[in-house]
Amino acid sequence: MLLECAACDVQFFDPMKNPGAGWYEENYRFRDLVEPQAVNWNHRQFLKETTIPPGRLLDVGCGTGSFLGAAQKEGWQVTGLDFNEAGVQAARARLGIADVHAWTLDEFLRQRPGEQFDAVTAFEVLEHVDEPRLFLEQCFQVTLPGGYFAVSVPYRERWPRWNEAWDEPPHHMTRWSKRALLAALARTGFQAADLRTGWIASGRTLMGKIKLGMVAGELERAARSVDTGDRGRHTRRAALLHRAKAAAFGAIGVPLDQAIRLAGGTGIDMYALARRPPS
């Protein structure tokens, strides 16, 4: 059941329960294998923030570490958290990021109490947690006074209003409007500096709806392979097929994105940058 809070404008599902690490490890298996270095629209919004000098950065929900790798190249000293062990292993093995851990933010606070960062990021995480207020309070806690917090969530008032299965439980627990996100940041103690929407994602949407089965077939062959060499060959072939498909649909998506934007399209994602007051 989808409900809405009249006071804060957040929409939430009842029951509101995150499915746990096991569900994500199974359902994100494909991403962990073939998309380890995707730097997305939300990541780029932070990376082009020229007013924020590089310092220590904590990325909560870092996935395979793609954003961490890009931020590290820009001079940031990076730390990552994700409770999906496979994603964390990909960040370590493929991108060489050492300070990345299969921990929740709760576990990080217990393991490294009192540690704070110049910037904290949480891209496409807030909608997954079943205690969003506590999560934001913890993000505030690990942000240095005067430091920055960047967050992105799917934009529920997006146009076109594509209805997607990923925007429902057990994947997403909450849905966010501009008013809801700004209110949540202010209630936590952050001062919002910027809020924008973008990423039309026509190519990605088409790619998700048109499935040829070739990539999935290679991944299944990899899973069934006893020989590690065969498993690696099938996995590499799946990654190549996926990248070829992404390139093809990406090319198709460019003019579609432009047309939708001209027609008033908002994009499916919302990005906010906020600051913890200096004192």
Buried (B, 14 or more C-beta within 10 A) or exposed (E): EEEEEEEBBBBBBEEBEBBEBEEBBEBBBEBBBBBBEEEBBBBBBBBEBEEBEBBBBBBBBBBBBBBBBBBBEEEBEBBBBBBBBBBBBBBBEBBEBEBBBBBBBEEBBEEBEEBBBBBBBBBBBBBBBBEBEEBBEBBBBBBBEEBBBBBBBBBBBBBBEEEBEEBEBBBBBBBBBBEBBBBBBEEBBBEBBEBBBBBBBBBBBBBEEEEEEBBBBBBEBBEEBEEEEEBEBBBBBBBEBBBEBBEEBBEBBEEBBEEBBEEEBBBBBBBBBBBBEEE
